[in-house]
Amino acid sequence: MRVEREVEELAIERLRERFPSKSSSWIRRALRRFENGSVRQLAENAWVVSGDPRLGDKYPNYVVRLRDGRYYCSCFETGWGLRRRSEICTHIAAVILYREYSKLMQPIYAAVINMECDGDYYLEVLDKEVKVIKQVKAMSSDILKPRYRATYVITSNEPKTVKVRYVCGDETNEREVTLSRTMKYMVELLRN
């Protein structure tokens, strides 16, 4: 249960980043719709969001569609439709939360390589079909003897073993790294 809550919080954070000018009330209403399990996917780009009279809904269901990168909701055709269209309704926000949450819960394959290096550092993955995320932190401010902590996260949608070449200070080497199954949100937590 704790994992689901962490993933939900990460999805909410992404929603806030996407709509920074939206109020806390708007976020709470979208979250309430999402947490009630009222979002159901119908097709690749179509969802049904159950209406909630406590949130001002007049209809039992609302259909949200994604077309050409834009969301459209059937509430746009109601009495307050013009306002909802210009301000992004919470039906759409609930769908965005649902999609983000679903994406974060997807299984992927990953490996983490941490290196603390005196001087130069470099890592090259010899498989071009994987994604590599790099984070570097300076451990010292000494210009003549710099020290770095480099973290590389290698991800793939399928299980695989990849070959990596690296330089860390005076060490140069090549090795194989096996990507293990994990959830996408674990990689996202490493990035934050």
C-alpha positions as CSV (number, residue, x, y, z in Angstrom):
1,M,0.0,0.0,0.0
2,R,2.9,2.3,0.7
3,V,4.2,1.9,-2.8
4,E,0.9,2.9,-4.3
5,R,0.9,6.0,-2.2
6,E,4.4,7.0,-3.2
7,V,3.5,6.5,-6.9
8,E,0.4,8.5,-6.4
9,E,2.4,11.4,-4.8
10,L,4.8,11.3,-7.8
11,A,1.9,11.4,-10.2
12,I,0.4,14.4,-8.3
13,E,3.8,16.2,-8.4
14,R,3.9,15.7,-12.2
15,L,0.3,17.1,-12.5
16,R,1.4,20.2,-10.5
17,E,4.4,20.7,-12.7
18,R,2.3,20.5,-15.8
19,F,-0.3,23.0,-14.4
20,P,1.6,25.2,-11.9
21,S,-1.1,27.9,-11.8
22,K,-3.8,25.5,-10.8
23,S,-5.2,25.8,-7.2
24,S,-4.9,23.2,-4.5
25,S,-8.7,22.8,-4.7
26,W,-8.4,21.8,-8.4
27,I,-5.7,19.2,-7.5
28,R,-7.8,17.8,-4.7
29,R,-10.9,17.5,-6.9
30,A,-8.9,15.7,-9.6
31,L,-7.3,13.5,-7.0
32,R,-10.7,12.6,-5.5
33,R,-11.9,11.5,-8.9
34,F,-8.8,9.4,-9.4
35,E,-8.8,7.8,-6.0
36,N,-12.4,6.9,-6.2
37,G,-11.5,4.7,-9.2
38,S,-13.8,6.6,-11.4
39,V,-11.4,6.7,-14.4
40,R,-11.8,3.7,-16.8
41,Q,-9.9,3.4,-20.1
42,L,-12.1,2.6,-23.0
43,A,-9.6,2.7,-25.9
44,E,-6.1,3.9,-26.5
45,N,-7.1,7.6,-26.4
46,A,-10.5,7.5,-24.7
47,W,-11.6,7.3,-21.0
48,V,-14.8,7.4,-19.0
49,V,-14.8,9.4,-15.8
50,S,-17.7,8.7,-13.4
51,G,-19.7,11.8,-12.4
52,D,-19.7,12.9,-8.7
53,P,-22.6,15.1,-7.6
54,R,-20.5,16.2,-4.6
55,L,-18.1,17.8,-7.1
56,G,-20.8,19.5,-9.1
57,D,-21.4,16.9,-11.8
58,K,-24.8,16.7,-13.4
59,Y,-24.2,13.6,-15.5
60,P,-23.4,10.0,-14.4
61,N,-20.4,9.8,-16.8
62,Y,-18.0,12.1,-18.8
63,V,-16.0,11.0,-21.8
64,V,-12.4,12.3,-22.1
65,R,-10.6,11.9,-25.4
66,L,-7.0,12.7,-26.5
67,R,-6.8,14.0,-30.1
68,D,-3.7,15.6,-31.7
69,G,-2.1,16.0,-28.3
70,R,-5.1,17.9,-26.7
71,Y,-7.7,16.6,-24.3
72,Y,-11.4,17.1,-24.9
73,C,-14.1,16.3,-22.3
74,S,-17.9,15.8,-22.9
75,C,-18.4,18.4,-20.1
76,F,-17.4,21.0,-22.7
77,E,-20.8,20.5,-24.2
78,T,-22.6,21.4,-20.9
79,G,-23.8,24.7,-19.5
80,W,-20.4,25.6,-18.0
81,G,-18.5,24.0,-21.0
82,L,-16.8,27.2,-22.3
83,R,-15.3,27.9,-18.9
84,R,-14.3,24.3,-18.3
85,R,-12.7,24.2,-21.8
86,S,-10.6,27.2,-21.1
87,E,-9.6,26.2,-17.6
88,I,-9.1,22.4,-18.0
89,C,-11.7,20.5,-16.1
90,T,-10.9,18.1,-13.3
91,H,-12.2,15.1,-15.4
92,I,-9.2,15.7,-17.7
93,A,-6.9,16.2,-14.7
94,A,-8.1,12.8,-13.3
95,V,-7.3,11.1,-16.6
96,I,-3.9,12.7,-16.6
97,L,-3.3,11.4,-13.1
98,Y,-4.6,8.0,-14.1
99,R,-2.2,7.9,-17.1
100,E,0.8,9.1,-15.1
101,Y,0.1,6.6,-12.3
102,S,-0.3,3.7,-14.8
103,K,2.9,4.7,-16.6
104,L,4.9,4.8,-13.3
105,M,3.5,1.3,-12.3
106,Q,4.7,-0.3,-15.5
107,P,7.5,-2.8,-15.2
108,I,10.8,-2.0,-16.8
109,Y,14.4,-3.4,-16.6
110,A,17.1,-1.3,-15.0
111,A,20.6,-1.3,-13.5
112,V,22.3,1.4,-11.5
113,I,26.0,2.0,-11.7
114,N,27.6,4.3,-9.0
115,M,31.2,5.5,-9.4
116,E,33.2,7.8,-7.1
117,C,36.1,9.0,-9.2
118,D,39.2,11.1,-8.5
119,G,39.5,13.1,-11.8
120,D,37.9,12.0,-15.0
121,Y,34.8,9.8,-15.3
122,Y,33.0,8.4,-18.3
123,L,30.7,5.5,-19.0
124,E,29.7,4.3,-22.5
125,V,26.9,1.7,-23.0
126,L,27.6,-0.4,-26.0
127,D,23.9,-1.2,-26.6
128,K,22.1,1.8,-28.4
129,E,18.6,0.4,-27.6
130,V,18.8,1.3,-23.9
131,K,18.2,4.6,-22.2
132,V,20.9,6.0,-19.9
133,I,20.2,8.7,-17.3
134,K,23.3,10.3,-15.7
135,Q,23.6,12.3,-12.5
136,V,26.9,13.8,-11.4
137,K,27.7,15.4,-8.1
138,A,31.0,17.2,-7.3
139,M,32.4,15.8,-4.1
140,S,35.2,18.3,-3.8
141,S,35.8,21.8,-5.1
142,D,39.5,21.4,-5.5
143,I,40.2,22.2,-9.2
144,L,43.5,20.3,-9.2
145,K,42.2,17.2,-7.6
146,P,38.5,17.0,-8.4
147,R,36.4,14.1,-7.0
148,Y,33.0,13.2,-8.5
149,R,30.1,10.8,-7.7
150,A,28.6,9.7,-11.0
151,T,25.4,7.7,-11.1
152,Y,24.2,6.0,-14.3
153,V,20.8,4.4,-14.6
154,I,20.4,2.1,-17.6
155,T,16.9,1.2,-18.5
156,S,15.1,-1.0,-21.1
157,N,11.6,-2.2,-21.8
158,E,12.9,-5.8,-22.1
159,P,15.4,-7.9,-20.1
160,K,18.9,-7.8,-21.3
161,T,22.6,-7.8,-20.5
162,V,24.6,-4.8,-21.8
163,K,28.3,-4.2,-22.1
164,V,29.7,-1.0,-20.7
165,R,33.1,0.7,-20.9
166,Y,34.1,3.1,-18.3
167,V,36.8,5.4,-17.0
168,C,36.9,6.3,-13.4
169,G,40.1,8.3,-12.4
170,D,43.0,6.0,-13.4
171,E,40.8,2.9,-13.9
172,T,39.6,1.9,-17.3
173,N,37.5,-1.2,-17.8
174,E,34.8,-3.0,-19.6
175,R,32.1,-5.2,-18.0
176,E,28.6,-6.7,-18.5
177,V,25.7,-5.4,-16.6
178,T,22.4,-7.3,-16.3
179,L,19.2,-5.2,-16.2
180,S,16.8,-6.4,-13.5
181,R,13.0,-6.1,-13.5
182,T,11.7,-3.2,-11.5
183,M,8.8,-0.7,-11.6
184,K,9.3,2.5,-13.6
185,Y,8.6,4.7,-10.5
186,M,11.7,3.3,-8.9
187,V,13.8,4.8,-11.7
188,E,11.9,8.1,-11.4
189,L,12.6,8.2,-7.6
190,L,16.3,7.9,-8.4
191,R,16.1,10.9,-10.7
192,N,14.5,13.1,-8.1
